[in-house]
Amino acid sequence: MKTVKFMRYLFYISLLFCLHTSQAQNPVGIFKNHADVGNPKLAGSAAYVAKDKSYTLKGSGYNIWFERDEFHFLFNKIKGDFILTANFEFVGKGSDPHRKVGWMVRESLDKGASHISAVAHGDGLTVLQWRGAKDALMRDPQDEAFFPGKNIQIIQLERLGKTFTMKVSNIGDRLQTVGWHTIESMKDEVLAGLFICSHNEKVVEQARFWNVKIEKPKKKVSKPAP
């Protein structure tokens, strides 16, 4: 009898593992993975439209703040330096002014993982924010860099070594720097991608992204001395 119960236990554990793995390894467009982080009450999703190369993210979650996060993440594993760029728009009026979308670079899918995020809020607030160490409390305003403008349309996040720089613009304008921050403990291989958080655990919000690019920065070629 004990053997039967143990076998059933192993079966259910294996089933839960398979369900989690199938979600976290489901390719969408140029991204190889997507998953809910932090076990939000309502499941998120990611979809790709090949015709216009756009992405639609849906997600819930109480917030991306304090010592833990809840959101939906569409991402790749990336090593070294990179530049992430995308146009975006929220879909619908939204239930909370602090629903948020943007680019995120994260060390793992752990709810308290260190990360840095280039964020646009539903009320137009634009900010670079970070958690510098695993399970650390994010602080306001010490762990944020704010942009004076609101309702931007393009978000870029660049990594050079351990330093991350956020730039934004509206369509047709040049990119402007929001701020930068160095995280000395950030690993060479990270999870990088798009995210959405409803800031209301009882609601699923939606956003659309297009012109999504993951690029390697051009190497500067030094000229030989005369």
Residue frames as a rotation matrix with the C-alpha (Angstrom) as fourth column:
MET 1
0.565 0.825 0.000 0.00
0.825 -0.565 0.000 0.00
0.000 0.000 -1.000 0.00
LYS 2
0.461 -0.491 -0.740 2.81
0.133 -0.785 0.604 2.39
-0.878 -0.377 -0.296 0.90
THR 3
-0.593 -0.716 0.367 4.52
0.435 0.099 0.895 1.57
-0.678 0.691 0.253 -2.41
VAL 4
-0.081 0.669 0.739 1.35
0.985 -0.058 0.161 2.46
0.151 0.741 -0.654 -4.37
LYS 5
0.821 0.390 -0.418 1.02
0.493 -0.852 0.175 5.81
-0.288 -0.350 -0.891 -2.54
PHE 6
0.051 -0.899 -0.434 4.69
0.109 -0.427 0.898 6.56
-0.993 -0.093 0.076 -3.17
MET 7
-0.619 -0.248 0.746 4.32
0.714 0.220 0.665 5.79
-0.329 0.943 0.041 -6.88
ARG 8
0.409 0.835 0.368 1.28
0.897 -0.442 0.004 8.08
0.166 0.329 -0.930 -7.09
TYR 9
0.672 -0.235 -0.702 3.28
0.243 -0.825 0.510 10.82
-0.699 -0.514 -0.497 -5.37
LEU 10
-0.429 -0.902 0.043 6.10
0.263 -0.079 0.962 10.45
-0.864 0.424 0.271 -7.89
PHE 11
-0.297 0.411 0.862 3.57
0.955 0.130 0.267 10.55
-0.002 0.902 -0.431 -10.75
TYR 12
0.746 0.664 -0.053 2.03
0.666 -0.746 0.025 13.83
-0.022 -0.054 -0.998 -9.59
ILE 13
0.348 -0.720 -0.601 5.43
0.073 -0.618 0.783 15.42
-0.935 -0.316 -0.162 -9.00
SER 14
-0.611 -0.591 0.526 6.53
0.515 0.209 0.832 14.39
-0.602 0.779 0.177 -12.50
LEU 15
0.087 0.752 0.654 3.30
0.989 -0.145 0.035 15.75
0.121 0.643 -0.756 -13.99
LEU 16
0.840 0.201 -0.505 3.74
0.348 -0.912 0.216 19.14
-0.417 -0.357 -0.836 -12.29
PHE 17
-0.090 -0.963 -0.254 7.35
0.096 -0.262 0.960 19.28
-0.991 0.062 0.116 -13.47
CYS 18
-0.549 -0.081 0.832 6.34
0.787 0.287 0.546 18.50
-0.283 0.955 -0.094 -17.05
LEU 19
0.520 0.815 0.255 3.63
0.853 -0.514 -0.096 21.16
0.053 0.267 -0.962 -17.03
HIS 20
0.670 -0.347 -0.656 6.05
0.066 -0.853 0.518 23.80
-0.740 -0.390 -0.548 -15.75
THR 21
-0.386 -0.908 0.161 8.74
0.210 0.084 0.974 22.76
-0.898 0.410 0.158 -18.24
SER 22
-0.216 0.361 0.907 6.35
0.969 0.192 0.154 22.77
-0.119 0.912 -0.392 -21.19
GLN 23
0.844 0.530 -0.076 5.36
0.524 -0.847 -0.085 26.36
-0.110 0.032 -0.993 -20.39
ALA 24
0.555 -0.687 -0.469 8.90
-0.166 -0.644 0.747 27.57
-0.815 -0.337 -0.472 -19.81
GLN 25
-0.578 -0.794 0.187 10.17
0.015 0.219 0.976 26.02
-0.816 0.567 -0.115 -23.07
ASN 26
0.283 0.762 0.583 7.42
0.782 0.169 -0.600 27.10
-0.555 0.626 -0.548 -25.46
PRO 27
-0.735 -0.673 0.084 8.98
0.592 -0.576 0.564 29.19
-0.331 0.464 0.822 -28.28
VAL 28
0.539 0.833 -0.123 7.21
0.661 -0.509 -0.552 32.39
-0.522 0.216 -0.825 -29.33
GLY 29
0.980 -0.199 -0.015 8.70
-0.158 -0.727 -0.669 34.28
0.122 0.657 -0.744 -32.29
ILE 30
0.238 -0.970 -0.041 12.38
-0.298 -0.032 -0.954 34.98
0.924 0.239 -0.297 -31.64
PHE 31
-0.131 -0.227 0.965 11.98
-0.984 -0.088 -0.155 34.01
0.120 -0.970 -0.212 -27.98
LYS 32
-0.536 -0.208 -0.818 12.59
-0.278 0.959 -0.061 30.46
0.797 0.194 -0.571 -26.79
ASN 33
-0.660 0.232 -0.715 10.78
0.697 0.544 -0.467 30.62
0.281 -0.806 -0.521 -23.46
HIS 34
-0.388 0.480 0.787 7.91
-0.470 -0.838 0.279 32.22
0.793 -0.261 0.550 -21.58
ALA 35
-0.349 0.205 -0.914 6.64
0.696 0.710 -0.106 31.64
0.627 -0.673 -0.391 -18.05
ASP 36
0.720 0.517 0.463 4.82
-0.056 -0.622 0.781 33.10
0.692 -0.588 -0.419 -15.08
VAL 37
-0.458 -0.875 -0.154 7.31
0.245 0.043 -0.969 34.21
0.854 -0.482 0.195 -12.44
GLY 38
-0.904 -0.004 0.428 6.41
-0.385 -0.427 -0.818 34.23
0.186 -0.904 0.384 -8.75
ASN 39
-0.775 0.610 -0.164 3.30
0.619 0.785 -0.005 32.05
0.126 -0.105 -0.986 -9.11
PRO 40
-0.841 0.541 0.036 0.68
-0.542 -0.837 -0.076 34.78
-0.011 -0.084 0.996 -9.78
LYS 41
-0.415 0.762 0.497 -2.93
-0.180 0.467 -0.866 33.76
-0.892 -0.448 -0.057 -9.10
LEU 42
0.741 0.670 -0.051 -3.94
-0.129 0.067 -0.989 34.24
-0.659 0.739 0.137 -12.76
ALA 43
0.077 -0.750 0.657 -1.89
0.676 0.523 0.519 32.70
-0.733 0.404 0.547 -15.57
GLY 44
0.154 -0.132 -0.979 -0.28
-0.532 -0.846 0.030 34.82
-0.833 0.516 -0.200 -18.27
SER 45
0.513 0.010 0.858 0.45
0.601 0.710 -0.367 34.05
-0.613 0.704 0.358 -21.91
ALA 46
-0.235 -0.609 -0.758 2.48
-0.364 -0.668 0.649 35.12
-0.901 0.429 -0.065 -24.93
ALA 47
0.505 0.445 0.739 1.57
0.551 0.493 -0.673 35.05
-0.664 0.748 0.004 -28.62
TYR 48
-0.545 -0.738 -0.399 3.33
0.005 -0.478 0.878 35.97
-0.839 0.476 0.264 -31.88
VAL 49
0.697 0.715 0.042 1.77
0.116 -0.055 -0.992 37.25
-0.707 0.696 -0.122 -35.11
ALA 50
-0.138 -0.850 0.509 4.09
0.707 0.275 0.652 36.41
-0.694 0.449 0.563 -38.01
LYS 51
0.422 0.390 0.818 2.33
0.892 -0.341 -0.297 38.78
0.164 0.855 -0.492 -40.44
ASP 52
0.732 -0.143 0.666 3.47
-0.077 -0.989 -0.127 41.94
0.676 0.042 -0.735 -38.64
LYS 53
-0.152 -0.864 -0.480 6.08
0.441 0.376 -0.815 40.32
0.885 -0.335 0.324 -36.36
SER 54
-0.157 0.191 0.969 4.28
-0.699 -0.714 0.028 41.52
0.697 -0.673 0.246 -33.25
TYR 55
-0.721 -0.117 -0.683 3.95
0.369 0.769 -0.522 40.01
0.586 -0.628 -0.512 -29.80
THR 56
0.176 0.786 0.593 1.00
-0.493 -0.451 0.744 40.08
0.852 -0.423 0.308 -27.40
LEU 57
-0.795 -0.439 -0.418 1.66
0.179 0.489 -0.854 39.50
0.580 -0.754 -0.310 -23.71
LYS 58
0.385 0.868 0.313 -0.99
-0.307 -0.199 0.931 38.90
0.870 -0.454 0.190 -21.08
GLY 59
-0.446 -0.613 -0.652 -0.13
0.436 0.487 -0.757 38.76
0.782 -0.622 0.050 -17.41
SER 60
0.760 0.650 0.017 -1.21
0.221 -0.283 0.933 39.27
0.612 -0.705 -0.359 -13.83
GLY 61
-0.139 -0.860 -0.491 0.82
0.803 0.192 -0.564 39.66
0.580 -0.473 0.664 -10.62
TYR 62
0.606 0.385 -0.696 0.76
0.772 -0.495 0.398 41.82
-0.191 -0.779 -0.597 -7.50
ASN 63
0.878 -0.392 -0.274 3.90
-0.405 -0.914 0.009 43.78
-0.254 0.103 -0.962 -8.52
ILE 64
0.464 -0.880 -0.096 7.60
0.619 0.400 -0.676 43.69
0.634 0.254 0.731 -9.41
TRP 65
0.182 -0.277 0.943 8.89
-0.492 -0.857 -0.157 45.16
0.852 -0.435 -0.292 -6.17
PHE 66
0.653 -0.044 0.756 9.99
-0.745 0.140 0.652 44.59
-0.135 -0.989 0.058 -2.57
GLU 67
-0.307 -0.857 0.415 11.77
-0.738 0.490 0.465 41.22
-0.601 -0.163 -0.782 -2.22
ARG 68
-0.551 0.150 0.821 9.65
0.388 0.917 0.093 39.22
-0.739 0.370 -0.563 -4.71
ASP 69
-0.699 0.235 -0.675 8.00
-0.649 -0.606 0.461 39.55
-0.301 0.760 0.576 -8.10
GLU 70
-0.196 0.666 0.719 4.90
0.427 0.719 -0.549 38.29
-0.883 0.199 -0.425 -9.93
PHE 71
0.082 0.190 -0.978 4.56
-0.726 -0.661 -0.189 38.75
-0.682 0.726 0.084 -13.69
HIS 72
0.788 0.098 0.608 4.66
0.310 0.791 -0.528 37.03
-0.533 0.604 0.593 -17.09
PHE 73
0.119 -0.912 -0.392 8.04
-0.511 -0.394 0.764 36.84
-0.851 0.110 -0.513 -18.85
LEU 74
0.975 0.057 0.214 8.93
0.164 0.466 -0.870 36.19
-0.149 0.883 0.445 -22.51
PHE 75
0.574 -0.819 -0.011 12.69
-0.663 -0.472 0.581 35.62
-0.481 -0.326 -0.814 -22.66
ASN 76
0.749 -0.512 -0.420 15.91
-0.001 0.633 -0.774 34.10
0.663 0.580 0.474 -23.98
LYS 77
0.660 -0.713 -0.236 19.13
0.453 0.127 0.882 33.08
-0.599 -0.689 0.407 -22.30
ILE 78
0.851 -0.393 0.348 21.79
0.111 -0.514 -0.850 35.52
0.514 0.762 -0.394 -23.49
LYS 79
0.396 -0.811 -0.431 25.52
0.848 0.143 0.510 35.80
-0.352 -0.568 0.744 -22.81
GLY 80
-0.556 -0.812 0.178 27.67
0.824 -0.510 0.248 38.90
-0.111 0.285 0.952 -22.95
ASP 81
-0.738 0.200 -0.645 26.69
-0.081 -0.975 -0.209 42.36
-0.670 -0.102 0.735 -24.15
PHE 82
-0.511 0.632 0.583 23.44
0.858 0.334 0.389 43.08
0.051 0.699 -0.713 -25.99
ILE 83
-0.920 0.353 -0.169 20.89
-0.341 -0.935 -0.099 45.74
-0.193 -0.034 0.981 -26.96
LEU 84
-0.553 0.820 0.149 17.14
0.802 0.572 -0.172 45.13
-0.226 0.024 -0.974 -26.53
THR 85
-0.905 0.252 -0.342 14.71
-0.305 -0.946 0.110 47.43
-0.296 0.204 0.933 -28.38
ALA 86
-0.619 0.748 0.239 10.94
0.783 0.562 0.268 47.40
0.066 0.353 -0.933 -28.95
ASN 87
-0.686 0.614 0.391 7.88
-0.480 -0.785 0.391 49.52
0.546 0.081 0.834 -29.65
PHE 88
-0.808 0.440 -0.391 4.95
0.581 0.705 -0.408 48.87
0.096 -0.557 -0.825 -27.34
GLU 89
-0.533 0.703 0.471 1.41
-0.581 -0.708 0.401 49.82
0.615 -0.060 0.786 -26.43
PHE 90
-0.839 0.394 0.375 -0.97
-0.162 0.477 -0.864 48.82
-0.520 -0.785 -0.336 -23.67
VAL 91
-0.720 0.685 -0.113 -4.19
0.103 0.266 0.958 47.15
0.686 0.679 -0.262 -24.80
GLY 92
0.205 0.890 -0.407 -7.34
0.729 0.138 0.670 48.39
0.653 -0.434 -0.621 -23.08
LYS 93
0.562 0.140 0.815 -7.94
-0.244 -0.913 0.326 51.03
0.790 -0.382 -0.479 -20.42
GLY 94
-0.467 -0.775 -0.426 -6.39
0.172 0.393 -0.903 48.98
0.867 -0.495 -0.051 -17.61
SER 95
0.561 0.723 -0.403 -7.43
0.474 0.119 0.873 48.52
0.679 -0.681 -0.276 -14.00
ASP 96
0.655 -0.422 -0.627 -4.39
0.585 -0.243 0.774 50.01
-0.479 -0.874 0.088 -12.27
PRO 97
0.946 -0.284 -0.159 -2.23
-0.325 -0.813 -0.482 53.03
0.008 0.508 -0.862 -13.20
HIS 98
0.114 -0.968 0.224 0.86
-0.895 -0.002 0.446 51.07
-0.431 -0.251 -0.867 -12.22
ARG 99
0.830 0.035 0.557 0.38
0.228 0.890 -0.395 48.14
-0.509 0.455 0.731 -14.58
LYS 100
0.296 -0.842 -0.452 3.78
-0.670 -0.520 0.529 47.82
-0.680 0.146 -0.718 -16.21
VAL 101
0.928 -0.127 0.350 5.59
0.333 0.705 -0.626 46.47
-0.167 0.698 0.697 -19.25
GLY 102
0.632 -0.727 -0.269 9.10
-0.759 -0.651 -0.022 46.66
-0.159 0.218 -0.963 -20.65
TRP 103
0.349 -0.657 -0.668 12.41
-0.219 0.636 -0.740 44.85
0.911 0.405 0.078 -20.94
MET 104
0.787 -0.144 0.600 13.90
-0.594 0.088 0.800 42.85
-0.168 -0.986 -0.016 -18.09
VAL 105
0.023 -0.816 -0.578 17.32
-0.385 0.526 -0.758 41.25
0.923 0.240 -0.302 -17.52
ARG 106
0.620 0.383 0.684 17.10
-0.780 0.208 0.591 38.66
0.084 -0.900 0.428 -14.76
GLU 107
-0.444 -0.884 0.144 19.46
-0.896 0.442 -0.052 36.10
-0.018 -0.152 -0.988 -13.22
SER 108
-0.985 0.171 -0.026 16.81
0.170 0.985 0.018 33.38
0.029 0.014 -0.999 -12.89
LEU 109
-0.300 0.951 0.079 13.07
-0.001 -0.083 0.997 32.66
0.954 0.299 0.026 -12.74
ASP 110
-0.477 0.080 -0.875 13.21
0.860 0.249 -0.446 32.72
0.182 -0.965 -0.188 -8.95
LYS 111
0.522 0.827 0.209 10.65
0.753 -0.562 0.343 35.19
0.401 -0.022 -0.916 -7.55
GLY 112
0.877 -0.219 -0.427 13.38
0.153 -0.716 0.682 37.07
-0.455 -0.663 -0.594 -5.65
ALA 113
0.259 -0.829 0.495 16.10
0.956 0.293 -0.009 36.98
-0.138 0.476 0.869 -8.32
SER 114
-0.241 -0.418 -0.876 18.26
0.178 -0.906 0.383 40.03
-0.954 -0.063 0.293 -8.93
HIS 115
0.101 0.320 0.942 17.21
0.986 0.097 -0.139 41.92
-0.136 0.942 -0.305 -12.04
ILE 116
-0.673 -0.125 -0.729 17.19
0.070 -0.992 0.105 45.25
-0.737 0.019 0.676 -13.84
SER 117
-0.126 0.795 0.593 14.14
0.928 0.307 -0.213 46.44
-0.351 0.523 -0.776 -15.76
ALA 118
-0.997 -0.048 -0.065 13.34
0.014 -0.894 0.448 49.20
-0.079 0.446 0.892 -18.26
VAL 119
-0.535 0.836 -0.125 9.74
0.785 0.437 -0.439 49.93
-0.312 -0.333 -0.890 -17.33
ALA 120
-0.830 0.459 0.318 6.74
-0.242 -0.809 0.536 51.84
0.503 0.368 0.782 -18.66
HIS 121
-0.811 0.579 -0.085 3.71
0.293 0.277 -0.915 52.22
-0.506 -0.767 -0.395 -16.38
GLY 122
-0.221 0.845 0.487 0.08
0.975 0.171 0.145 52.52
0.040 0.507 -0.861 -17.37
ASP 123
0.682 0.487 -0.546 -0.04
0.563 -0.826 -0.034 56.12
-0.467 -0.284 -0.837 -16.14
GLY 124
0.896 -0.339 0.287 2.91
0.071 -0.529 -0.846 57.06
0.439 0.778 -0.450 -18.37
LEU 125
0.674 -0.682 0.285 5.65
-0.581 -0.250 0.775 56.84
-0.457 -0.687 -0.565 -15.73
THR 126
0.785 -0.515 -0.345 8.98
-0.048 0.505 -0.862 55.74
0.618 0.693 0.371 -17.25
VAL 127
0.581 -0.508 0.636 11.71
-0.799 -0.207 0.565 54.30
-0.155 -0.836 -0.526 -15.03
LEU 128
0.021 -0.656 -0.754 14.79
-0.282 0.720 -0.634 52.08
0.959 0.226 -0.170 -14.79
GLN 129
0.482 0.196 0.854 14.55
-0.872 0.014 0.489 49.91
0.084 -0.981 0.177 -11.66
TRP 130
-0.038 -0.629 -0.777 16.59
-0.369 0.731 -0.574 47.08
0.929 0.264 -0.260 -10.16
ARG 131
0.941 0.068 0.331 17.12
-0.330 0.398 0.856 44.53
-0.073 -0.915 0.397 -7.43
GLY 132
0.333 -0.926 -0.180 20.86
-0.871 -0.229 -0.434 44.33
0.361 0.301 -0.883 -6.92
ALA 133
-0.812 -0.574 0.102 20.98
-0.564 0.730 -0.386 41.05
0.147 -0.371 -0.917 -4.97
LYS 134
-0.474 0.639 -0.606 18.80
0.160 0.739 0.654 37.96
0.866 0.213 -0.453 -4.59
ASP 135
0.110 0.708 -0.698 15.87
0.879 0.258 0.401 38.45
0.464 -0.657 -0.594 -2.18
ALA 136
-0.835 -0.420 -0.354 16.90
0.535 -0.768 -0.352 42.06
-0.124 -0.483 0.867 -1.50
LEU 137
0.207 0.904 -0.374 14.24
0.723 -0.399 -0.564 44.70
-0.659 -0.154 -0.736 -0.88
MET 138
-0.322 -0.210 0.923 13.84
0.819 -0.550 0.161 47.13
0.474 0.808 0.349 -3.77
ARG 139
-0.253 0.119 -0.960 13.79
0.747 -0.607 -0.272 50.71
-0.615 -0.786 0.065 -2.49
ASP 140
0.308 0.437 0.845 12.07
0.826 -0.564 -0.010 53.86
0.472 0.701 -0.535 -3.68
PRO 141
0.932 0.106 -0.346 13.74
-0.329 -0.145 -0.933 55.99
-0.149 0.984 -0.100 -5.01
GLN 142
0.171 -0.974 0.151 17.20
-0.648 0.004 0.762 54.49
-0.742 -0.228 -0.630 -4.35
ASP 143
-0.502 -0.346 0.792 16.71
0.214 0.838 0.501 51.63
-0.838 0.421 -0.347 -6.80
GLU 144
0.443 0.701 0.559 15.15
0.795 -0.018 -0.607 53.69
-0.415 0.713 -0.565 -9.60
ALA 145
-0.786 -0.522 -0.332 16.09
0.274 -0.775 0.570 56.22
-0.555 0.357 0.752 -12.29
PHE 146
0.171 0.985 -0.007 13.17
0.564 -0.104 -0.819 58.31
-0.808 0.136 -0.574 -13.54
PHE 147
-0.692 -0.251 0.677 12.55
0.716 -0.361 0.598 59.92
0.094 0.898 0.430 -16.95
PRO 148
-0.791 0.369 -0.488 10.85
-0.044 -0.830 -0.556 63.35
-0.611 -0.418 0.673 -16.94
GLY 149
-0.601 0.576 -0.553 8.73
-0.774 -0.247 0.584 62.63
0.200 0.779 0.594 -20.01
LYS 150
-0.342 0.576 0.742 5.65
-0.341 0.660 -0.669 60.42
-0.876 -0.482 -0.030 -20.06
ASN 151
0.611 0.756 0.233 3.82
-0.140 0.394 -0.908 58.10
-0.779 0.523 0.347 -22.47
ILE 152
-0.316 -0.801 -0.508 6.87
-0.803 -0.060 0.593 56.99
-0.505 0.596 -0.624 -24.44
GLN 153
0.696 0.658 -0.286 6.50
-0.687 0.496 -0.532 54.48
-0.208 0.567 0.797 -27.27
ILE 154
0.582 -0.596 -0.554 9.93
-0.084 0.633 -0.770 52.84
0.809 0.494 0.318 -27.65
ILE 155
0.807 -0.342 0.482 12.03
-0.510 0.011 0.860 51.21
-0.299 -0.940 -0.165 -24.90
GLN 156
0.501 -0.725 -0.474 15.66
-0.155 0.463 -0.873 50.14
0.852 0.510 0.119 -25.17
LEU 157
0.842 -0.335 0.422 17.86
-0.413 0.102 0.905 48.38
-0.346 -0.937 -0.052 -22.60
GLU 158
0.573 -0.732 -0.368 21.57
-0.325 0.209 -0.922 47.91
0.752 0.648 -0.118 -23.30
ARG 159
0.920 -0.382 0.082 24.12
0.082 0.395 0.915 45.81
-0.382 -0.835 0.395 -21.45
LEU 160
0.491 -0.871 -0.035 27.84
-0.265 -0.111 -0.958 46.60
0.830 0.479 -0.286 -21.59
GLY 161
-0.669 -0.724 -0.171 29.73
-0.109 0.323 -0.940 44.49
0.736 -0.610 -0.294 -19.09
LYS 162
-0.616 0.423 -0.665 28.02
0.787 0.369 -0.494 44.94
0.036 -0.827 -0.560 -15.72
THR 163
-0.763 0.283 -0.581 26.39
-0.059 -0.925 -0.374 48.27
-0.644 -0.251 0.723 -16.66
PHE 164
-0.347 0.769 0.538 22.83
0.930 0.357 0.088 48.58
-0.124 0.530 -0.839 -17.98
THR 165
-0.901 0.017 -0.433 21.49
-0.053 -0.996 0.071 51.68
-0.430 0.087 0.899 -19.75
MET 166
-0.085 0.945 0.317 17.86
0.833 0.242 -0.498 52.50
-0.547 0.221 -0.807 -20.49
LYS 167
-0.940 -0.102 -0.326 16.89
-0.090 -0.847 0.524 54.73
-0.330 0.522 0.787 -23.42
VAL 168
-0.129 0.959 0.252 13.44
0.705 0.267 -0.657 55.72
-0.697 0.093 -0.711 -24.68
SER 169
-0.946 -0.058 -0.318 11.78
-0.144 -0.805 0.576 57.71
-0.289 0.591 0.753 -27.44
ASN 170
0.217 0.975 0.038 8.59
-0.165 0.075 -0.983 58.28
-0.962 0.208 0.177 -29.33
ILE 171
0.285 -0.066 0.956 8.21
0.815 0.542 -0.206 57.18
-0.504 0.838 0.208 -32.94
GLY 172
0.658 -0.097 0.747 10.29
0.575 -0.576 -0.581 59.42
0.487 0.811 -0.323 -35.19
ASP 173
0.825 -0.379 0.418 12.36
-0.530 -0.775 0.344 60.90
0.193 -0.506 -0.841 -32.34
ARG 174
-0.079 -0.924 -0.375 15.90
-0.352 0.378 -0.856 60.08
0.933 0.065 -0.355 -31.26
LEU 175
0.407 0.163 -0.899 16.53
0.618 0.676 0.402 57.91
0.673 -0.719 0.174 -28.23
GLN 176
0.194 -0.312 0.930 17.08
-0.602 -0.786 -0.139 59.69
0.775 -0.533 -0.340 -24.92
THR 177
-0.548 -0.513 -0.661 18.85
0.192 0.693 -0.695 58.23
0.814 -0.508 -0.281 -21.91
VAL 178
0.640 0.761 0.102 16.73
-0.049 -0.092 0.995 57.56
0.766 -0.642 -0.022 -18.83
GLY 179
0.508 -0.532 0.677 19.62
-0.851 -0.189 0.490 56.34
-0.133 -0.826 -0.549 -16.69
TRP 180
0.226 -0.493 -0.840 22.11
-0.300 0.785 -0.541 53.59
0.927 0.374 0.029 -16.07
HIS 181
0.604 -0.051 0.795 23.14
-0.785 0.131 0.605 51.29
-0.135 -0.990 0.039 -13.25
THR 182
-0.223 -0.764 -0.606 25.94
-0.661 0.575 -0.482 48.81
0.717 0.293 -0.633 -12.60
ILE 183
0.790 0.403 0.463 25.24
-0.611 0.586 0.532 45.46
-0.057 -0.703 0.708 -10.95
GLU 184
-0.127 -0.990 -0.065 28.62
-0.990 0.130 -0.048 43.92
0.056 0.058 -0.997 -10.16
SER 185
-0.471 -0.037 0.881 27.13
-0.432 0.881 -0.194 40.53
-0.769 -0.472 -0.431 -9.22
MET 186
0.556 0.774 -0.302 25.21
-0.647 0.176 -0.742 40.07
-0.521 0.608 0.599 -12.49
LYS 187
0.099 -0.487 0.868 26.22
0.226 0.860 0.457 36.84
-0.969 0.151 0.195 -14.25
ASP 188
-0.786 -0.434 -0.441 27.48
-0.344 -0.286 0.895 36.71
-0.514 0.854 0.075 -17.83
GLU 189
-0.809 0.579 -0.100 24.56
0.233 0.473 0.850 34.48
0.539 0.664 -0.518 -18.88
VAL 190
-0.818 0.571 -0.061 21.18
-0.237 -0.432 -0.870 35.97
-0.523 -0.698 0.489 -18.01
LEU 191
-0.274 0.833 0.480 17.51
0.927 0.361 -0.097 35.75
-0.254 0.419 -0.872 -18.90
ALA 192
-0.806 -0.053 -0.590 16.50
-0.034 -0.990 0.136 38.74
-0.591 0.129 0.796 -21.03
GLY 193
-0.692 0.585 0.422 13.15
0.666 0.292 0.687 39.59
0.278 0.756 -0.592 -22.54
LEU 194
-0.547 0.627 0.555 9.77
-0.343 -0.772 0.535 41.33
0.764 0.102 0.637 -22.43
PHE 195
-0.828 0.293 -0.478 7.45
0.558 0.520 -0.646 41.31
0.059 -0.802 -0.594 -19.43
ILE 196
-0.288 0.765 0.575 4.01
-0.249 -0.640 0.727 42.40
0.925 0.066 0.375 -18.26
CYS 197
-0.811 0.095 -0.577 2.67
0.573 0.325 -0.752 42.84
0.116 -0.941 -0.318 -14.72
SER 198
-0.020 0.922 0.386 -0.91
0.613 -0.294 0.734 43.90
0.790 0.251 -0.560 -13.91
HIS 199
-0.868 -0.327 0.375 -0.10
-0.123 -0.590 -0.798 45.33
0.482 -0.738 0.472 -10.43
ASN 200
-0.106 0.866 0.489 -3.41
-0.987 -0.030 -0.161 43.76
-0.124 -0.499 0.857 -9.44
GLU 201
-0.865 -0.406 0.294 -3.37
-0.401 0.913 0.081 40.04
-0.301 -0.047 -0.952 -8.67
LYS 202
-0.204 0.882 0.424 -7.08
0.197 0.462 -0.865 39.72
-0.959 -0.093 -0.268 -9.55
VAL 203
0.735 0.456 -0.501 -6.68
-0.299 -0.445 -0.844 41.08
-0.608 0.771 -0.191 -13.10
VAL 204
0.018 -0.697 0.716 -4.91
0.786 0.453 0.421 40.04
-0.618 0.556 0.557 -16.32
GLU 205
0.421 0.034 -0.907 -3.55
-0.317 -0.931 -0.182 42.96
-0.850 0.364 -0.381 -18.34
GLN 206
0.512 -0.166 0.843 -2.45
0.751 0.563 -0.346 42.97
-0.417 0.810 0.413 -21.98
ALA 207
0.331 -0.452 -0.828 0.17
-0.404 -0.861 0.308 44.74
-0.853 0.233 -0.468 -24.11
ARG 208
0.902 -0.048 0.429 1.45
0.404 0.446 -0.799 44.56
-0.153 0.894 0.422 -27.68
PHE 209
0.196 -0.915 -0.351 5.10
-0.184 -0.386 0.904 44.83
-0.963 -0.112 -0.244 -28.82
TRP 210
0.884 -0.004 0.467 6.58
0.443 0.325 -0.835 45.19
-0.149 0.946 0.290 -32.31
ASN 211
0.607 -0.777 0.170 9.89
-0.320 -0.434 -0.842 46.08
0.728 0.456 -0.512 -33.98
VAL 212
0.890 -0.236 0.391 11.36
-0.313 0.307 0.899 43.76
-0.332 -0.922 0.199 -31.35
LYS 213
0.576 -0.771 -0.273 15.13
-0.254 0.149 -0.956 43.45
0.777 0.620 -0.110 -31.67
ILE 214
0.851 -0.506 0.142 17.84
0.000 0.270 0.963 41.62
-0.525 -0.819 0.230 -29.73
GLU 215
0.828 -0.555 0.084 21.19
-0.007 -0.160 -0.987 42.79
0.561 0.817 -0.136 -31.07
LYS 216
0.384 -0.817 -0.431 24.85
0.892 0.207 0.403 42.60
-0.240 -0.539 0.808 -30.22
PRO 217
0.780 -0.118 -0.614 26.57
-0.093 -0.993 0.073 46.02
-0.619 0.000 -0.786 -29.96
LYS 218
0.863 -0.494 0.103 29.00
0.159 0.074 -0.984 46.82
0.479 0.866 0.142 -32.73
LYS 219
0.478 -0.779 -0.405 32.60
0.784 0.171 0.597 46.40
-0.396 -0.603 0.692 -31.70
LYS 220
0.904 -0.235 -0.357 34.66
-0.299 -0.944 -0.136 49.57
-0.305 0.229 -0.924 -31.90
VAL 221
0.631 -0.728 0.268 37.68
0.764 0.523 -0.378 49.10
0.135 0.443 0.886 -34.14
SER 222
0.597 -0.488 -0.637 40.67
0.126 -0.727 0.675 51.08
-0.793 -0.483 -0.373 -32.90
LYS 223
0.961 -0.274 -0.033 42.68
-0.108 -0.261 -0.959 52.82
0.254 0.926 -0.281 -35.57
PRO 224
0.449 -0.869 -0.210 46.38
0.887 0.461 -0.011 51.97
0.106 -0.182 0.978 -35.78
ALA 225
0.495 -0.349 -0.796 48.76
0.264 -0.812 0.521 54.61
-0.828 -0.468 -0.309 -34.50
PRO 226
0.985 -0.132 -0.110 50.27
-0.154 -0.394 -0.906 56.78
0.076 0.910 -0.408 -37.29
